Amino acid sequence: MSENPNQPAPAPPQNQPAQPPPAPEKKSNGEKLQKINSPLFIWPAAVVLAVLLFVGLDYFFDAMTHESTDDAFIAGHLVSIGPRISGQVAAVYVVDNQMVRSNALLVEIDPSDYATTLEQKQAAKTSANANFKAAVAGYNLMAVKIATAKATAKESEADAAAAAATATNAESNLKRAQDLVKQSTISAQEFDQFKTAADAAEANFNSARQKADADESKVNEANAQLQAAKAETDAVFSQLNQSKTEVDSAQLNLSYAKIFAPGDGRVTRKQVEVGDYLQTGQQIMSLVPTDVWVVANFKESQLKKMAPGQPALVEIDALGSRKFRAHVDSIQAGSGAAFSLLPPENATGNFVKVVQRVPVKIIFDEPLPADHTIGPGLSVTPSVQTSSFRVPDFVTALVAIFLAFAAAVVFQFILSRRNK
């Protein structure tokens, strides 16, 4: 059967998609590639890429040579201020958060009772001093009496010796008179005179001897009285020393009525007002010195290359993330958990390994801003340089610029090839 030339051609199938003309699309893609290949697009993009590369490389190099943690805070000494005596508050000279200097007067307690006690102790000291002087005078008097008694005893001893010599001579004369009276050389009357002289000499000797013994006993008695006077003087001297100690203690208690600042610092947690009755040791305020440091709790896996003396940068959140130079001072000998109130007992129950944190003390190398209050507890982020190798920022910038330039050239070359 022959085909009819006048019969229309069959319509294409309904499900077959129509093919769009390719020429307009190639023209549109070429225009886009030409716009992208323009220096007005490539080189600004290269600059942005260089900045991104600099940031990324700097972060990468820091991660390789530094260790940082956000588990860190400012630490410092907290000086508790409390009275050393009890009494009623007469005046308070500071307010909350006030900066005070060393030896500045903080609080004054009513000193009336302690001033009265001091006057009583001073009067007792004066009385004890007078008693001591009287005891010393008595001791000196007994010393003089001993000297006098010794002199009298020596004189009596000399008199006894003279009487003994006289008695010996009279006895010798009496013996010769006895021989002479037997020979009828002398009369009986003369013999009686010799005998009387001998008896008198013997009596004088005995009297002198007794007087010497009595005077010697007076010396011994005076020595005993001197020892008693010395003991009394020592006792009175001890009372005088005790009185001096009591006066010093009363003066010290009176001085404690004024509470001074032990050092420079800022007043915090003030809990005292005029009229309060304070007890000894009661905490009335705290003083925060200006000397602060950083306690950073690093993971134990970060301590492999960390050592004292390594430089660090401390970022303080309260100052808008400003960074300050610092260095590692010391590393605690043990994890923080080991010194907690309830340390872990790993030997009991099931054990699950937990990465521990170790406190590291970091000291600032530059002064903190005086117009901001930096106190304990503020959050910081320290970064410690644990490696001596460090890529300078200008090297990082050069590498970033080179890579961005190379990327721009390669990208431009690829686009040029595709356009062709």
C-alpha positions as CSV (number, residue, x, y, z in Angstrom):
1,M,0.0,0.0,0.0
2,S,1.5,3.3,-1.1
3,E,1.6,6.3,1.3
4,N,-0.5,9.3,0.7
5,P,1.8,12.4,0.2
6,N,-1.0,14.6,1.4
7,Q,-1.4,12.8,4.7
8,P,0.1,14.8,7.5
9,A,3.2,13.4,9.4
10,P,2.4,11.6,12.7
11,A,2.8,13.7,15.8
12,P,5.6,12.9,18.1
13,P,4.7,10.9,21.2
14,Q,3.2,12.9,24.1
15,N,5.7,11.5,26.7
16,Q,8.8,12.4,24.8
17,P,10.3,15.6,26.3
18,A,11.1,18.4,24.0
19,Q,14.9,19.1,23.7
20,P,15.7,22.8,24.5
21,P,17.9,24.6,22.0
22,P,21.6,24.3,23.3
23,A,23.0,27.4,21.8
24,P,21.4,30.0,24.2
25,E,22.6,27.9,27.3
26,K,26.2,27.8,26.1
27,K,26.1,31.5,25.6
28,S,24.7,32.0,29.1
29,N,27.4,29.8,30.8
30,G,30.1,31.5,28.9
31,E,29.0,34.9,30.1
32,K,28.9,33.6,33.7
33,L,32.4,32.2,33.4
34,Q,33.7,35.4,31.9
35,K,32.2,37.4,34.8
36,I,33.8,35.0,37.4
37,N,37.1,35.1,35.5
38,S,37.1,38.9,35.8
39,P,39.9,40.4,38.0
40,L,37.2,42.4,39.8
41,F,35.9,39.0,41.3
42,I,39.0,36.9,41.5
43,W,41.4,39.2,43.4
44,P,38.9,40.3,46.1
45,A,38.0,36.7,46.5
46,A,41.7,35.9,46.8
47,V,42.0,38.6,49.5
48,V,39.1,37.1,51.5
49,L,40.6,33.6,51.0
50,A,44.0,34.9,52.3
51,V,42.3,36.3,55.4
52,L,40.5,33.0,56.0
53,L,43.7,31.0,55.4
54,F,45.6,33.3,57.9
55,V,42.9,32.7,60.6
56,G,42.8,29.0,59.9
57,L,46.6,28.5,59.8
58,D,47.0,30.6,62.9
59,Y,44.5,28.5,64.7
60,F,46.2,25.3,63.4
61,F,49.7,26.4,64.5
62,D,48.3,27.5,67.9
63,A,46.6,24.1,68.4
64,M,49.9,22.4,67.6
65,T,52.1,24.5,70.0
66,H,49.6,25.7,72.7
67,E,47.4,24.2,75.3
68,S,44.3,26.1,76.4
69,T,41.2,25.6,78.6
70,D,38.1,27.5,79.6
71,D,38.1,25.8,83.0
72,A,40.1,28.6,84.6
73,F,39.4,31.5,86.9
74,I,41.1,34.4,88.8
75,A,42.4,33.5,92.2
76,G,43.9,35.6,95.0
77,H,44.3,35.8,98.8
78,L,41.2,36.4,100.8
79,V,42.2,38.0,104.1
80,S,39.5,37.7,106.8
81,I,39.3,40.7,109.2
82,G,38.2,40.1,112.7
83,P,38.6,41.7,116.2
84,R,41.2,40.4,118.6
85,I,39.1,41.7,121.6
86,S,35.4,41.8,122.3
87,G,33.5,45.0,122.6
88,Q,31.0,47.4,121.0
89,V,31.8,49.1,117.7
90,A,32.3,52.8,118.1
91,A,33.1,53.7,114.5
92,V,33.4,52.1,111.0
93,Y,35.7,53.9,108.6
94,V,35.2,51.9,105.3
95,V,32.3,50.9,103.0
96,D,31.8,48.0,100.7
97,N,34.2,47.6,97.8
98,Q,36.4,50.5,99.0
99,M,40.1,50.3,98.1
100,V,42.2,50.7,101.2
101,R,46.0,50.9,101.8
102,S,48.1,49.1,104.3
103,N,47.6,50.2,108.0
104,A,44.5,52.1,107.1
105,L,42.0,52.3,110.0
106,L,39.0,50.1,109.3
107,V,37.0,49.7,112.6
108,E,37.3,51.1,116.1
109,I,35.9,49.4,119.2
110,D,34.9,51.4,122.3
111,P,38.2,51.5,124.3
112,S,36.8,52.7,127.7
113,D,36.9,49.3,129.5
114,Y,40.4,48.5,128.2
115,A,41.6,52.0,129.2
116,T,40.3,51.5,132.7
117,T,42.0,48.1,132.9
118,L,45.2,49.7,131.8
119,E,45.1,52.3,134.5
120,Q,44.5,49.6,137.1
121,K,47.5,47.6,135.9
122,Q,49.7,50.6,135.8
123,A,48.8,51.4,139.4
124,A,49.6,47.8,140.4
125,K,52.9,48.1,138.6
126,T,53.7,51.3,140.5
127,S,53.0,49.6,143.8
128,A,55.1,46.6,142.9
129,N,57.9,48.8,141.8
130,A,57.8,50.6,145.2
131,N,57.8,47.2,147.0
132,F,60.8,46.1,144.9
133,K,62.7,49.3,145.8
134,A,62.0,48.7,149.6
135,A,63.1,45.1,149.3
136,V,66.3,46.1,147.6
137,A,66.9,48.7,150.3
138,G,66.4,46.0,153.0
139,Y,68.7,43.7,151.2
140,N,71.4,46.4,151.0
141,L,70.9,47.2,154.7
142,M,71.4,43.6,155.6
143,A,74.5,43.5,153.5
144,V,75.8,46.5,155.5
145,K,74.9,44.7,158.8
146,I,76.8,41.7,157.7
147,A,79.9,43.8,157.0
148,T,79.6,45.4,160.5
149,A,79.0,42.0,162.1
150,K,82.1,40.6,160.4
151,A,84.2,43.5,161.5
152,T,83.0,43.1,165.1
153,A,83.6,39.4,165.0
154,K,87.2,40.0,163.7
155,E,87.7,42.5,166.6
156,S,86.4,40.1,169.1
157,E,88.6,37.4,167.7
158,A,91.6,39.7,168.0
159,D,90.6,40.5,171.6
160,A,90.3,36.8,172.4
161,A,93.7,36.1,170.9
162,A,95.2,38.9,173.0
163,A,93.5,37.6,176.1
164,A,94.8,34.1,175.3
165,A,98.3,35.5,175.1
166,T,97.9,37.3,178.4
167,A,96.5,34.2,180.0
168,T,99.4,32.1,178.7
169,N,101.9,34.6,180.1
170,A,100.2,34.7,183.5
171,E,100.2,30.9,183.6
172,S,103.9,30.9,182.9
173,N,104.5,33.5,185.6
174,L,102.5,31.5,188.0
175,K,104.6,28.3,187.4
176,R,107.8,30.3,188.0
177,A,106.3,31.7,191.2
178,Q,105.4,28.2,192.4
179,D,109.1,27.2,192.0
180,L,110.3,30.4,193.7
181,V,107.9,30.1,196.6
182,K,109.2,26.5,197.2
183,Q,112.7,27.9,197.4
184,S,111.4,30.6,199.7
185,T,112.7,33.2,197.2
186,I,109.4,35.1,197.2
187,S,106.9,35.6,199.8
188,A,103.5,34.0,199.9
189,Q,101.9,37.4,199.3
190,E,103.9,37.8,196.0
191,F,102.8,34.3,195.0
192,D,99.2,35.2,195.6
193,Q,99.6,38.1,193.3
194,F,100.9,35.9,190.5
195,K,98.0,33.5,191.1
196,T,95.5,36.3,191.1
197,A,96.9,37.7,187.8
198,A,96.8,34.2,186.2
199,D,93.2,33.6,187.3
200,A,92.2,37.1,186.0
201,A,93.9,36.5,182.7
202,E,92.1,33.1,182.3
203,A,88.8,34.8,183.1
204,N,89.4,37.6,180.5
205,F,90.4,35.0,177.9
206,N,87.2,33.0,178.5
207,S,85.1,36.2,178.3
208,A,86.8,37.3,175.1
209,R,86.3,33.8,173.6
210,Q,82.6,33.9,174.4
211,K,82.3,37.3,173.0
212,A,84.1,36.3,169.7
213,D,81.8,33.3,169.4
214,A,78.7,35.5,170.0
215,D,79.9,37.9,167.3
216,E,80.5,35.0,164.9
217,S,77.0,33.8,165.5
218,K,75.7,37.3,164.7
219,V,77.5,37.1,161.4
220,N,75.8,33.8,160.6
221,E,72.5,35.3,161.7
222,A,73.0,38.4,159.5
223,N,73.9,36.0,156.5
224,A,70.6,34.2,157.1
225,Q,68.7,37.5,157.2
226,L,70.5,38.5,154.0
227,Q,69.4,35.3,152.3
228,A,65.8,36.0,153.5
229,A,66.0,39.5,152.2
230,K,67.3,38.3,148.8
231,A,64.5,35.8,148.6
232,E,62.0,38.5,149.4
233,T,63.6,40.8,146.8
234,D,63.3,38.0,144.2
235,A,59.7,37.5,145.0
236,V,58.9,41.2,144.8
237,F,60.9,41.4,141.5
238,S,58.8,38.6,140.1
239,Q,55.7,40.5,141.1
240,L,57.1,43.6,139.4
241,N,57.7,41.6,136.2
242,Q,54.2,40.2,136.4
243,S,52.8,43.7,136.8
244,K,54.9,44.9,133.7
245,T,53.5,42.0,131.7
246,E,50.0,42.8,132.7
247,V,50.5,46.4,131.8
248,D,51.9,45.4,128.4
249,S,48.9,43.0,127.9
250,A,46.5,45.8,128.8
251,Q,48.2,48.2,126.4
252,L,48.1,45.6,123.7
253,N,44.4,45.0,124.3
254,L,43.8,48.7,124.2
255,S,45.7,48.9,120.9
256,Y,43.5,46.1,119.5
257,A,40.5,48.4,119.9
258,K,41.6,49.9,116.5
259,I,41.5,47.4,113.6
260,F,43.9,48.3,110.8
261,A,44.3,46.9,107.3
262,P,47.1,44.3,107.1
263,G,47.9,45.3,103.5
264,D,46.5,46.9,100.4
265,G,43.3,45.5,99.2
266,R,39.6,46.0,98.5
267,V,36.9,45.7,101.2
268,T,34.4,42.9,100.5
269,R,31.6,41.2,102.5
270,K,31.5,43.9,105.1
271,Q,29.3,42.8,108.0
272,V,29.8,45.4,110.7
273,E,28.0,48.5,111.7
274,V,28.3,51.1,114.5
275,G,26.7,49.7,117.7
276,D,27.4,46.0,116.9
277,Y,28.9,44.0,119.8
278,L,31.7,41.9,118.4
279,Q,33.2,38.8,119.8
280,T,36.9,37.8,119.6
281,G,37.7,36.3,116.2
282,Q,34.3,37.2,114.7
283,Q,34.6,37.8,110.9
284,I,33.5,41.3,110.1
285,M,34.8,41.8,106.5
286,S,37.2,40.4,104.0
287,L,40.1,42.1,102.3
288,V,41.1,41.1,98.7
289,P,44.6,42.2,97.8
290,T,45.5,43.4,94.4
291,D,47.9,40.6,93.8
292,V,46.0,38.0,91.8
293,W,46.8,35.0,89.6
294,V,45.1,32.4,87.5
295,V,44.2,28.8,88.4
296,A,43.7,26.8,85.2
297,N,42.3,23.3,85.4
298,F,44.0,21.5,82.5
299,K,43.2,18.0,81.5
300,E,45.9,15.5,82.5
301,S,46.4,14.8,78.8
302,Q,47.4,18.4,78.2
303,L,50.3,18.3,80.8
304,K,52.7,16.2,78.7
305,K,54.8,19.1,77.6
306,M,53.7,21.7,80.2
307,A,56.4,23.0,82.6
308,P,56.9,26.0,84.9
309,G,58.2,29.1,83.2
310,Q,56.4,28.6,79.9
311,P,54.8,31.8,78.4
312,A,51.1,32.1,78.3
313,L,48.3,34.5,77.2
314,V,45.3,35.0,79.5
315,E,42.1,36.2,78.0
316,I,39.8,37.8,80.7
317,D,36.1,37.7,79.9
318,A,35.3,40.7,82.2
319,L,37.6,42.9,80.1
320,G,36.1,42.1,76.8
321,S,38.4,39.1,76.2
322,R,41.5,41.3,76.4
323,K,44.7,39.2,76.6
324,F,47.6,39.7,79.0
325,R,51.0,38.1,79.1
326,A,51.7,35.6,81.8
327,H,53.7,32.5,82.6
328,V,53.3,29.1,84.2
329,D,54.4,29.3,87.9
330,S,53.7,25.8,89.1
331,I,51.7,22.6,88.6
332,Q,49.8,21.1,91.5
333,A,51.0,17.7,92.7
334,G,47.8,15.9,92.2
335,S,44.4,16.3,90.5
336,G,41.7,18.5,91.9
337,A,39.5,15.6,92.7
338,A,42.1,14.0,95.0
339,F,41.9,17.1,97.3
340,S,38.1,17.5,97.2
341,L,35.9,17.0,100.2
342,L,34.9,13.5,99.1
343,P,37.8,12.1,97.0
344,P,37.0,9.3,94.6
345,E,37.5,5.7,95.8
346,N,38.5,3.9,92.6
347,A,39.2,0.6,94.4
348,T,35.5,0.1,95.2
349,G,32.7,-0.8,92.8
350,N,32.9,-0.6,89.0
351,F,35.7,1.6,87.6
352,V,35.1,4.1,84.8
353,K,38.1,6.0,83.6
354,V,37.5,9.7,83.7
355,V,40.0,12.3,82.5
356,Q,41.2,14.2,85.5
357,R,41.9,17.9,85.7
358,V,45.0,19.3,87.4
359,P,45.2,22.9,88.7
360,V,48.0,25.0,87.2
361,K,49.0,28.3,88.7
362,I,49.7,31.1,86.1
363,I,51.1,34.4,87.1
364,F,50.6,37.7,85.2
365,D,53.7,39.3,83.7
366,E,52.1,42.7,83.2
367,P,49.9,44.8,85.5
368,L,46.2,44.5,85.1
369,P,44.1,47.7,84.4
370,A,43.7,49.8,87.5
371,D,40.3,51.1,86.3
372,H,38.8,47.7,86.4
373,T,38.1,45.5,89.4
374,I,39.7,42.1,88.8
375,G,39.0,39.8,91.7
376,P,38.9,36.0,92.5
377,G,36.4,34.0,90.7
378,L,36.3,35.8,87.3
379,S,36.4,33.6,84.3
380,V,39.5,33.5,82.0
381,T,40.8,31.5,79.1
382,P,44.6,30.9,79.3
383,S,46.7,29.6,76.4
384,V,50.1,28.1,77.4
385,Q,52.9,27.8,74.8
386,T,54.1,24.3,75.4
387,S,56.5,24.1,72.5
388,S,59.6,26.3,71.9
389,F,58.8,26.2,68.1
390,R,56.5,29.0,67.1
391,V,55.5,30.2,63.7
392,P,55.7,34.0,63.5
393,D,52.5,35.8,62.4
394,F,54.3,37.3,59.4
395,V,55.3,33.8,58.2
396,T,51.7,32.7,58.6
397,A,50.5,35.8,56.7
398,L,53.0,35.1,53.9
399,V,51.9,31.5,53.6
400,A,48.3,32.5,53.5
401,I,49.0,35.1,50.8
402,F,51.0,32.6,48.7
403,L,48.3,30.0,49.0
404,A,45.5,32.4,48.1
405,F,47.5,33.8,45.1
406,A,48.2,30.2,43.9
407,A,44.5,29.3,44.3
408,A,43.5,32.4,42.4
409,V,46.0,31.7,39.5
410,V,44.8,28.0,39.3
411,F,41.2,29.0,39.4
412,Q,41.7,31.6,36.7
413,F,43.6,29.1,34.6
414,I,40.8,26.5,34.9
415,L,38.1,29.1,34.0
416,S,40.2,30.1,31.0
417,R,40.4,26.5,29.8
418,R,36.7,26.1,30.2
419,N,35.9,29.3,28.3
420,K,38.0,28.1,25.4
